[in-house]
């Protein structure tokens, strides 16, 4: 055996040496809210012998307690108490561990009147009383989310909590849609919601709660009793016209939320540009996936404008989802999701490429037609108990994309691109709590993938076939017998593909120490990458340090530092030159692409639920040494990129701040987000190493105010500026782009009226800017089980939108066609 491999396994054995046991008897356990499962800190834990106190402790922020005993526990009683909960008492006997659930109990105060708040919670769980935020014009959960302080929702329906993307959206504690939370937020009625819970730093595996940290933020929706255990069906039909086309929308969904099962089936058809295929987007999953190797990047169409303004699409979505609750902690979930989209778009653009000695300008007039289809099938079994965890998920994914582009200007060509992929994978995750309270883990994934890509233009034809088999297994051991928690993991992966076969071995020792309000975490991962047939091994060491300081309930701060050596994109091992589009080629020199990266982050959080005030500030800095650099050259009007193994350095830093404040008495929410990012890197141009830097400033203010039950006013704005510089003294002047949207809502009994005005100002150059004003109107009349709606879009009938975007060494100015004036009549049934 290769001596380096022997050395690696010797290191692995050294990490898994014997561990010390306890010399005395110890009582330990966790304390939870019986209704929500929330871990409770600051609970009083007392060990009694009769009426005499033998020992006591207070639960920490993870709901855990540890009490060493020097006497026999046979005749002892464990008592737990906490304000707002019923007391708990139980004989210890021969037990060493406890999972205690405290039942909430209201505190009765005489002759004191307390106004109920809209937001409350403990530790990392925040709850919103939906009835205090709901308005009559709120149709879906997404509408409700926009009103909640601390939560942001963008135009595509992506939800953030204090600047952090949410992972998924549960309904009554269950994830029916397999992390596709937009299917919940856009199909579940806002009027059915009783309470919204934000589960920050949510550990989804119950047996790991308080033992393994998590940075994921999830949302749980609690429903009103009259919306449970019954089917709801809301068909919606819309028809209308524009200057160019007949318009339609069909939306039929059936939803059931019951104690032992949940179901959601939906069929949607639309050519109004409302982006229904976004419902297939997934949030954050916590299971490993197969690698995604591709030489040609996905064919997409985008613009810095709300999608509903420019998206000319004919889309369809069909989904069927069923969740069965098999027991108190186990469930079986089956999900089917199909999307289809036909998109057309016209753009005219001018791109300037900056070189050390000259500037190259390319003019392109493009007429694009994109056709895409996706099918996802999955079956998922999960048993998530306080002492064990088992999950097995089988996933099948098929995707097929076609894009045809007619191009004129500097080039005259017809380009065709195909991208087809099939993936089949199985995920297995097991967690077991042993008799001594140690925890054993196993995570594994195995699957096959295949991708076919083809690029055609003029008489050139370039097919690319990629496929592979991937298997990964990781085992872990968690020990928390003393104040120093230990977590050891080791794993291996096999990656067989037609780019370059490689396998990995890794081991990660991690330690955690809790000192009062401070938590220190340290891990030192070591990974080895083996390339069969080359007698070559690549070592990838790493180091991570993180400290969390919980000052009090309102203030939290987190500081982390990470160093790691990373293996970059495996497509760098594809050594044949290939086209990425009709005028760009890519070629890789022989080598192994590696990056040494340092990353430093500081996050500070403040929350005051009583004052409805949330503040988050993130400071990020990184520095990297990359052992390869991309070189750009132009020959015969072809842009040629070559990956050369010449090292360069990259660095970046940025700050992002999110502020959100609610005002209970005047039904108002005010929010602002501000960020500044600086990036520095280099590329080779005309055989010269050309450094460049890029800066971006973004400010997003917003507010909503309701002076009465009948009137509401909202505002959303964005101010953006970009700068770019390169070489010794070349720079591009900063360009300002801004948008302002104001909306007025009037609600009176059966009639609602919404008027919105949106203003854009984009600087095309430092001397020239364009201004654009949009106006939209929606009138709604409500009957007993039917709603009639008239919608007018783009009343001023603008037909194009112009903007300029900086890239590190280029400037892109484009004019894009937008949707004309449209009239829609909509009928919504409530069955």
C-alpha positions, 0 to 999 in steps of 0.5 A, spaced: 500 500 500 502 507 498 506 509 504 502 516 504 495 512 504 498 508 510 500 515 514 493 517 512 489 511 516 494 512 522 491 519 522 484 517 522 486 511 528 489 517 532 483 521 532 478 515 534 482 513 540 479 511 547 475 516 551 474 517 558 468 515 562 465 518 568 468 516 575 461 518 578 453 518 577 451 523 573 443 525 571 442 529 564 437 531 560 433 536 556 427 540 557 422 542 552 416 546 551 410 540 551 406 544 545 412 546 541 418 542 542 422 548 543 428 547 548 427 551 554 433 555 558 433 557 565 429 552 568 430 550 575 432 543 576 433 540 583 434 533 586 431 532 592 431 526 598 425 527 601 424 535 602 432 536 602 436 539 596 441 534 594 443 538 588 441 543 583 442 546 576 439 550 571 438 548 564 443 552 558 441 555 552 440 548 549 435 546 554 440 541 557 442 540 564 448 536 567 448 534 575 453 530 578 451 525 584 456 522 589 450 519 592 446 513 590 440 515 586 435 510 588 431 514 593 432 521 589 426 525 586 428 530 580 424 536 580 423 541 574 420 548 575 420 554 570 415 560 570 409 560 565 409 552 566 407 547 570 412 543 575 415 537 573 417 531 578 419 524 578 423 519 582 430 518 579 430 510 580 436 507 576 435 512 570 441 517 568 437 521 562 431 524 562 427 528 556 422 532 560 416 536 557 413 542 561 406 543 560 405 551 559 401 554 564 398 561 564 400 566 569 394 570 573 395 577 575 390 580 579 388 587 577 393 588 572 391 589 564 396 587 559 395 588 552 397 582 548 403 583 544 403 581 536 410 577 537 413 573 542 417 567 543 423 564 547 431 563 545 431 562 537 423 561 536 419 567 535 412 567 534 407 572 530 400 572 532 397 572 525 390 575 527 394 582 529 397 582 522 392 580 517 388 585 512 382 583 508 386 584 501 391 578 504 390 572 499 396 567 501 401 566 506 406 570 502 402 576 503 402 575 510 409 574 510 410 581 507 407 584 513 411 581 519 417 585 522 424 581 521 421 577 515 423 580 508 420 577 501 422 579 495 419 579 488 420 572 486 417 569 493 424 568 496 423 569 504 428 571 509 429 572 516 433 577 518 437 577 512 438 569 512 434 565 507 429 560 510 430 553 509 423 550 508 416 552 511 412 547 515 405 546 516 403 544 523 410 541 524 410 537 517 414 539 511 409 537 506 412 540 500 419 537 501 423 544 502 419 547 496 416 552 500 413 557 495 408 552 493 405 553 501 406 560 501 402 561 494 397 556 495 395 556 502 390 562 504 392 567 509 386 567 512 387 560 515 393 562 519 393 562 526 400 563 528 407 563 524 413 561 528 420 562 526 425 557 528 432 560 527 438 556 528 433 550 527 436 543 528 431 538 524 433 532 527 430 532 534 436 527 537 441 532 535 437 538 538 442 542 543 448 537 541 449 539 534 449 547 532 445 549 526 444 555 522 438 554 518 432 558 519 425 555 518 418 557 518 412 553 521 405 555 520 399 553 525 392 553 522 386 555 525 382 550 528 376 551 522 381 550 517 384 543 519 381 536 517 378 538 511 379 539 504 379 546 501 378 547 493 380 554 490 379 554 482 381 560 479 380 562 472 383 569 468 382 571 461 384 577 458 388 581 452 394 585 451 396 589 444 399 582 442 396 576 445 390 573 448 391 572 456 389 566 460 390 563 467 388 557 470 389 555 477 386 549 481 389 547 487 386 542 493 389 542 500 388 538 506 391 539 513 389 533 517 392 530 524 394 524 520 395 526 513 397 532 509 395 533 501 396 538 496 395 537 489 395 543 484 394 544 476 396 551 474 397 554 466 399 561 465 401 566 459 401 572 463 408 572 466 406 571 473 412 566 474 408 559 476 414 555 475 418 558 481 414 554 485 419 548 484 424 552 487 427 548 493 429 552 500 435 549 504 436 541 504 440 538 509 442 532 505 448 530 501 446 530 493 450 528 487 455 532 484 452 537 478 458 537 472 456 541 466 461 544 461 455 548 458 452 553 463 444 553 463 441 557 458 437 562 462 433 569 460 434 574 466 434 582 467 434 587 473 427 588 473 421 584 476 420 578 472 412 579 471 414 585 467 419 582 462 417 574 462 413 572 455 412 565 457 407 560 456 407 555 463 404 549 466 405 546 473 402 540 475 404 537 482 401 532 487 403 531 494 401 526 500 404 526 507 402 520 511 403 521 519 405 513 521 406 515 528 408 520 533 414 521 530 414 517 523 411 519 517 411 517 509 411 523 504 410 522 496 412 528 492 411 529 484 412 535 481 412 537 473 413 544 470 413 546 463 415 553 460 416 556 453 419 563 454 420 568 448 425 574 449 427 580 444 434 583 447 438 588 443 445 589 447 452 592 446 458 589 450 465 593 451 470 588 453 476 592 456 483 590 455 490 593 457 491 596 450 484 597 447 477 596 447 473 591 443 465 592 442 460 587 440 453 589 438 448 583 439 440 583 437 437 576 440 431 573 439 430 567 443 426 561 444 427 557 450 423 551 452 424 547 458 421 541 462 422 538 469 420 532 472 421 530 480 419 524 483 421 522 490 419 518 496 421 519 503 420 516 510 422 519 516 422 517 523 424 523 528 424 521 535 428 524 541 432 518 542 433 516 534 433 518 527 432 514 521 431 517 514 431 514 507 429 518 501 429 516 494 429 521 488 428 521 481 429 528 477 429 529 469 430 535 466 430 537 458 432 544 456 432 547 448 434 554 447 434 557 439 437 564 438 437 568 432 443 573 433 444 579 428 449 585 429 456 584 430 455 576 428 449 573 424 448 566 426 443 561 429 444 558 435 441 552 438 443 549 445 440 542 448 441 540 455 438 534 458 439 530 464 437 524 468 439 523 476 437 517 480 439 517 488 438 514 494 439 518 501 440 514 508 441 518 514 441 514 521 442 517 528 442 513 535 442 515 542 446 510 546 445 508 553 451 512 555 448 518 552 453 518 546 450 519 539 452 515 533 451 517 526 451 515 519 449 519 512 450 516 506 448 517 498 448 513 492 446 515 485 447 515 478 447 521 473 447 522 466 447 529 462 447 530 454 449 537 452 449 539 445 451 546 441 449 548 434 451 554 430 451 555 423 454 548 420 458 547 427 455 541 431 458 540 438 455 534 442 458 533 450 456 526 454 457 526 461 455 521 466 457 518 472 456 514 479 457 517 486 457 514 493 458 517 499 458 515 506 460 518 513 460 516 520 460 520 526 460 519 534 458 525 539 460 525 546 458 530 551 459 527 558 463 533 560 463 540 559 467 539 552 463 536 547 466 532 542 464 530 535 468 525 530 466 524 523 470 520 518 468 518 511 469 516 504 466 518 497 467 514 490 466 519 484 466 515 477 465 519 471 468 521 464 471 527 466 476 524 471 475 519 476 477 521 483 475 518 491 476 522 497 477 520 504 476 525 510 476 525 518 474 531 522 475 532 529 470 537 532 470 540 539 465 544 543 466 548 550 460 552 553 462 557 558 457 561 561 454 565 555 460 563 551 460 557 546 467 555 543 467 551 537 473 548 533 474 543 528 480 541 524 478 537 518 483 533 513 481 530 507 485 526 502 483 526 494 486 520 490 486 520 483 486 512 480 492 510 476 496 517 477 499 514 484 497 521 486 494 524 492 492 531 494 491 533 501 486 538 503 487 540 510 482 545 514 481 549 520 475 552 523 474 556 529 467 559 531 465 562 538 458 564 539 456 569 545 449 570 547 449 576 551 442 576 553 435 574 550 436 580 545 443 580 543 447 575 540 454 575 536 458 570 532 465 570 530 468 565 525 474 564 522 475 558 517 481 556 513 481 550 507 484 548 501 479 546 496 479 542 490 475 546 484 471 545 479 472 538 476 470 540 469 477 543 469 480 536 467 476 536 460 482 537 456 479 538 449 477 545 447 470 546 446 465 552 445 461 555 451 456 559 446 457 561 438 463 566 440 466 563 446 471 557 447 474 554 453 480 550 454 484 547 460 491 546 461 493 539 464 493 540 472 489 540 478 485 546 480 486 548 487 484 554 492 487 556 499 481 560 502 481 564 508 474 566 510 472 571 516 465 572 519 462 577 524 454 577 525 451 581 530 443 580 532 438 584 536 431 582 537 426 585 541 419 582 540 416 587 545 418 593 541 417 589 534 425 591 533 430 587 529 437 588 527 442 584 524 449 586 521 454 581 517 461 583 516 465 578 511 472 578 509 476 573 505 482 572 502 484 566 497 490 564 493 488 560 486 493 556 483 490 557 476 488 564 472 483 564 466 486 568 460 482 571 455 484 572 448 480 574 441 482 571 435 478 571 428 472 574 432 472 568 437 473 569 444 478 564 447 478 562 454 484 558 457 485 556 464 493 557 465 496 554 472 499 561 473 497 563 481 493 569 483 490 572 489 483 574 490 480 578 496 473 580 498 469 584 504 462 586 505 457 588 510 450 587 510 445 590 515 438 589 515 433 593 520 426 591 521 421 595 526 413 594 527 409 599 530 403 595 534 398 601 535 398 604 527 399 597 524 406 599 521 412 596 518 418 599 516 424 596 514 431 597 510 437 593 508 444 596 506 450 592 503 456 594 500 461 589 497 468 589 494 471 584 490 478 583 487 481 578 483 485 578 476 485 575 469 490 574 463 489 579 457 494 579 451 499 575 455 499 580 461 496 579 468 491 584 469 488 585 476 481 588 477 476 590 482 469 591 483 464 594 488 457 594 489 452 598 494 445 597 495 440 600 499 433 597 500 428 601 504 420 599 505 414 601 509 407 599 510 402 603 514 395 602 515 392 609 518 385 605 518 381 598 517 380 601 510 386 604 507 393 601 506 399 605 503 406 601 502 413 603 499 418 599 496 425 602 493 432 600 491 438 604 490 444 601 487 451 603 484 456 599 481 464 601 480 469 597 476 477 598 476 482 594 472 490 595 471 494 600 473 489 607 473 483 605 469 476 605 472 469 606 470 465 611 473 459 609 478 452 608 475 446 609 479 440 605 478 434 606 482 427 604 483 421 606 487 414 603 488 408 606 491 401 602 492 395 604 495 389 600 497 382 601 499 378 596 502 370 597 504 366 591 505 365 587 498 370 592 494 377 592 494 381 597 490 389 597 489 393 602 485 400 602 484 406 606 481 413 604 480 418 609 477 425 607 474 431 611 473 437 607 470 444 610 468 446 608 461 452 612 462 455 617 466 452 622 462 445 619 460 440 616 464 433 613 462 426 614 466 420 609 466 414 610 470 409 604 470 402 604 473 397 598 475 390 597 477 386 592 481 379 592 482 376 586 486 368 585 488 367 579 493 361 575 493 359 569 498 363 564 495 366 568 489 371 573 488 371 577 481 377 581 479 379 586 474 386 587 473 390 592 469 397 592 468 402 597 464 397 602 463 402 607 460 404 601 455 411 602 455 414 597 450 422 596 452 426 597 458 434 599 458 439 598 463 447 597 464 451 592 468 458 592 470 462 586 470 469 586 472 472 587 465 466 589 461 460 593 460 454 591 458 448 595 456 441 592 454 434 594 451 429 588 453 422 588 450 417 588 456 410 586 456 405 591 454 398 594 456 394 588 459 387 587 461 385 581 465 378 579 468 379 573 474 374 569 477 376 565 484 371 560 487 372 558 494 369 551 495 
